[in-house]
Amino acid sequence: MSNICFIGGGNMATSLIGGLIAQGHPADSIVVSDPNELQRTQLEQQFSIRTTINSGSALKDADVVVLAVKPQIMKSVALSIAAEMNSADSQNNKQQPLFVSIAAGINLKSLQLWLGESQAIVRCMPNTPSLIQQGASGLFANEQTSIVQKNLAETVLKAAGIVQWVQNEAEIDAVTAVSGSGPAYYFLLMEAMIDAGIELGLSRETASELTIQTALGAAHMAKASEVDVAELRRRVTSPGGTTEQAINSFEQADLRGMVKAALNSANRRSAELAEQLGE
Ligand SMILES: NC(=O)c1ccc[n+]([C@@H]2O[C@H](COP(=O)([O-])OP(=O)(O)OC[C@H]3O[C@@H](n4cnc5c(N)ncnc54)[C@H](OP(=O)(O)O)[C@@H]3O)[C@@H](O)[C@H]2O)c1
């Protein structure tokens, strides 16, 4: 079983570790480095894994190193990891681990610059539902990453939901626009539906329960269906019926155009942030 080291033991790491343990990954092959004592104690108690304040000892024997710190401190963390690995002690002819970065907006160019050009690195863009193992992550690997290492990255990220590989790194910005920021779009739509339901006379509780369950039910149907979402929509839109009236309102207000513009903005901002954070 592969040894997995997490640098940063916060929300995302906790979720990935929870998923890995639930899938039967042995606790004694997971180690977390985090300066936060409370965080370390919680992880030890919850999962019976080893934690340390010292990233050097955590890196020892790691097959995969998951970089799960905030983007703002990624540069200093990556530079200190590179220094640890270059030190005489950690050389020991051991094969270099795979690095998996889940930090938003940190591109491979920066990671390679900080960690070393020869390192195998997978860049991932997860999303918030990963925290309840319902996430969706986009993954992109650099050329130094082997097939075995790609599978390893997949195993780690699948602990928090589904994964999709993309063909070039720029697509990570599109992943950010679709699934990275996506949960907020659905929250906004749900918010608007709840408010509209209340205006139509429902209590907040009833409007919320109906809206949330409808979103969940529609997502389950879309996932289980053999036909695409456009066909599912057509099937519930009877001519002259209530749904048709509502859909016509959305189309007249150019919902599709609004969604396109929103995702384009998110895509552009993701690329801009990568430039800024990589400096
Ligand atoms: N949460 C999400 O839904 C989500 C979605 C997509 C991507 N991501 C990405 O996932 C990464 C982690 O996010 P998160 O929500 O898990 O953040 P988080 O809860 O703040 O976890 C980060 C952890 O790293 C610790 N840390 C700080 N400096 C460190 C160091 N030098 N070495 C090791 N650990 C250190 C922090 O300790 P302190 O608290 O003491 O600083 C904290 O426990 C971010 O880069 C974020 O962009 C998160």
The ligand as an SDF file (V2000), in Angstrom:
LIG
                    3D

 48 52  0  0  0  0  0  0  0  0999 V2000
  -11.9720   23.6950    1.1250 N   0  0  0  0  0  0  0  0  0  0  0  0
  -12.3470   23.4810   -0.1500 C   0  0  0  0  0  0  0  0  0  0  0  0
  -13.4840   23.1830   -0.4560 O   0  0  0  0  0  0  0  0  0  0  0  0
  -11.3450   23.5730   -1.2790 C   0  0  0  0  0  0  0  0  0  0  0  0
  -11.7840   23.4530   -2.5990 C   0  0  0  0  0  0  0  0  0  0  0  0
  -10.8300   23.5130   -3.6240 C   0  0  0  0  0  0  0  0  0  0  0  0
   -9.4920   23.6700   -3.3200 C   0  0  0  0  0  0  0  0  0  0  0  0
   -9.1050   23.7840   -2.0310 N   0  0  0  0  0  0  0  0  0  0  0  0
   -7.6840   23.9700   -1.7450 C   0  0  0  0  0  0  0  0  0  0  0  0
   -7.2550   23.0640   -0.7470 O   0  0  0  0  0  0  0  0  0  0  0  0
   -6.2030   23.6610   -0.0100 C   0  0  0  0  0  0  0  0  0  0  0  0
   -6.4730   23.4560    1.4620 C   0  0  0  0  0  0  0  0  0  0  0  0
   -7.7030   24.1020    1.8030 O   0  0  0  0  0  0  0  0  0  0  0  0
   -8.4010   23.8370    3.1880 P   0  0  0  0  0  0  0  0  0  0  0  0
   -9.7800   24.3580    3.0660 O   0  0  0  0  0  0  0  0  0  0  0  0
   -8.1940   22.4220    3.6330 O   0  0  0  0  0  0  0  0  0  0  0  0
   -7.5210   24.8190    4.1240 O   0  0  0  0  0  0  0  0  0  0  0  0
   -7.3320   24.7770    5.7090 P   0  0  0  0  0  0  0  0  0  0  0  0
   -8.4920   24.1190    6.3680 O   0  0  0  0  0  0  0  0  0  0  0  0
   -6.9320   26.1470    6.1510 O   0  0  0  0  0  0  0  0  0  0  0  0
   -6.0800   23.7880    5.8960 O   0  0  0  0  0  0  0  0  0  0  0  0
   -4.7520   24.1550    5.6980 C   0  0  0  0  0  0  0  0  0  0  0  0
   -3.9380   23.6020    6.8760 C   0  0  0  0  0  0  0  0  0  0  0  0
   -2.5490   23.8130    6.6020 O   0  0  0  0  0  0  0  0  0  0  0  0
   -1.9390   24.2020    7.8200 C   0  0  0  0  0  0  0  0  0  0  0  0
   -0.6460   24.8200    7.5610 N   0  0  0  0  0  0  0  0  0  0  0  0
   -0.2970   26.1380    7.5740 C   0  0  0  0  0  0  0  0  0  0  0  0
    1.0290   26.2680    7.3300 N   0  0  0  0  0  0  0  0  0  0  0  0
    1.5170   25.0190    7.1370 C   0  0  0  0  0  0  0  0  0  0  0  0
    2.8050   24.5010    6.8560 C   0  0  0  0  0  0  0  0  0  0  0  0
    3.8580   25.3080    6.7010 N   0  0  0  0  0  0  0  0  0  0  0  0
    2.9660   23.1530    6.7330 N   0  0  0  0  0  0  0  0  0  0  0  0
    1.9140   22.3350    6.8820 C   0  0  0  0  0  0  0  0  0  0  0  0
    0.6600   22.7670    7.1430 N   0  0  0  0  0  0  0  0  0  0  0  0
    0.4640   24.0860    7.2730 C   0  0  0  0  0  0  0  0  0  0  0  0
   -2.9550   25.1250    8.4220 C   0  0  0  0  0  0  0  0  0  0  0  0
   -2.6830   25.3700    9.7680 O   0  0  0  0  0  0  0  0  0  0  0  0
   -3.2000   26.7900   10.4040 P   0  0  0  0  0  0  0  0  0  0  0  0
   -4.6750   26.6890   10.4490 O   0  0  0  0  0  0  0  0  0  0  0  0
   -2.5570   26.8470   11.7330 O   0  0  0  0  0  0  0  0  0  0  0  0
   -2.7130   27.8770    9.4600 O   0  0  0  0  0  0  0  0  0  0  0  0
   -4.2350   24.3170    8.2090 C   0  0  0  0  0  0  0  0  0  0  0  0
   -4.4270   23.3540    9.2300 O   0  0  0  0  0  0  0  0  0  0  0  0
   -6.1450   25.1380   -0.4020 C   0  0  0  0  0  0  0  0  0  0  0  0
   -4.9960   25.3650   -1.1840 O   0  0  0  0  0  0  0  0  0  0  0  0
   -7.3890   25.3630   -1.2110 C   0  0  0  0  0  0  0  0  0  0  0  0
   -7.1660   26.2500   -2.2930 O   0  0  0  0  0  0  0  0  0  0  0  0
   -9.9910   23.7440   -1.0040 C   0  0  0  0  0  0  0  0  0  0  0  0
  1  2  1  0
  2  3  2  0
  2  4  1  0
  4  5  1  0
  4 48  2  0
  5  6  2  0
  6  7  1  0
  7  8  2  0
  8  9  1  0
  8 48  1  0
  9 10  1  0
  9 46  1  0
 10 11  1  0
 11 12  1  0
 11 44  1  0
 12 13  1  0
 13 14  1  0
 14 15  2  0
 14 16  1  0
 14 17  1  0
 17 18  1  0
 18 19  2  0
 18 20  1  0
 18 21  1  0
 21 22  1  0
 22 23  1  0
 23 24  1  0
 23 42  1  0
 24 25  1  0
 25 26  1  0
 25 36  1  0
 26 27  1  0
 26 35  1  0
 27 28  2  0
 28 29  1  0
 29 30  1  0
 29 35  2  0
 30 31  1  0
 30 32  2  0
 32 33  1  0
 33 34  2  0
 34 35  1  0
 36 37  1  0
 36 42  1  0
 37 38  1  0
 38 39  2  0
 38 40  1  0
 38 41  1  0
 42 43  1  0
 44 45  1  0
 44 46  1  0
 46 47  1  0
M  CHG  2   8   1  16  -1
M  END
$$$$
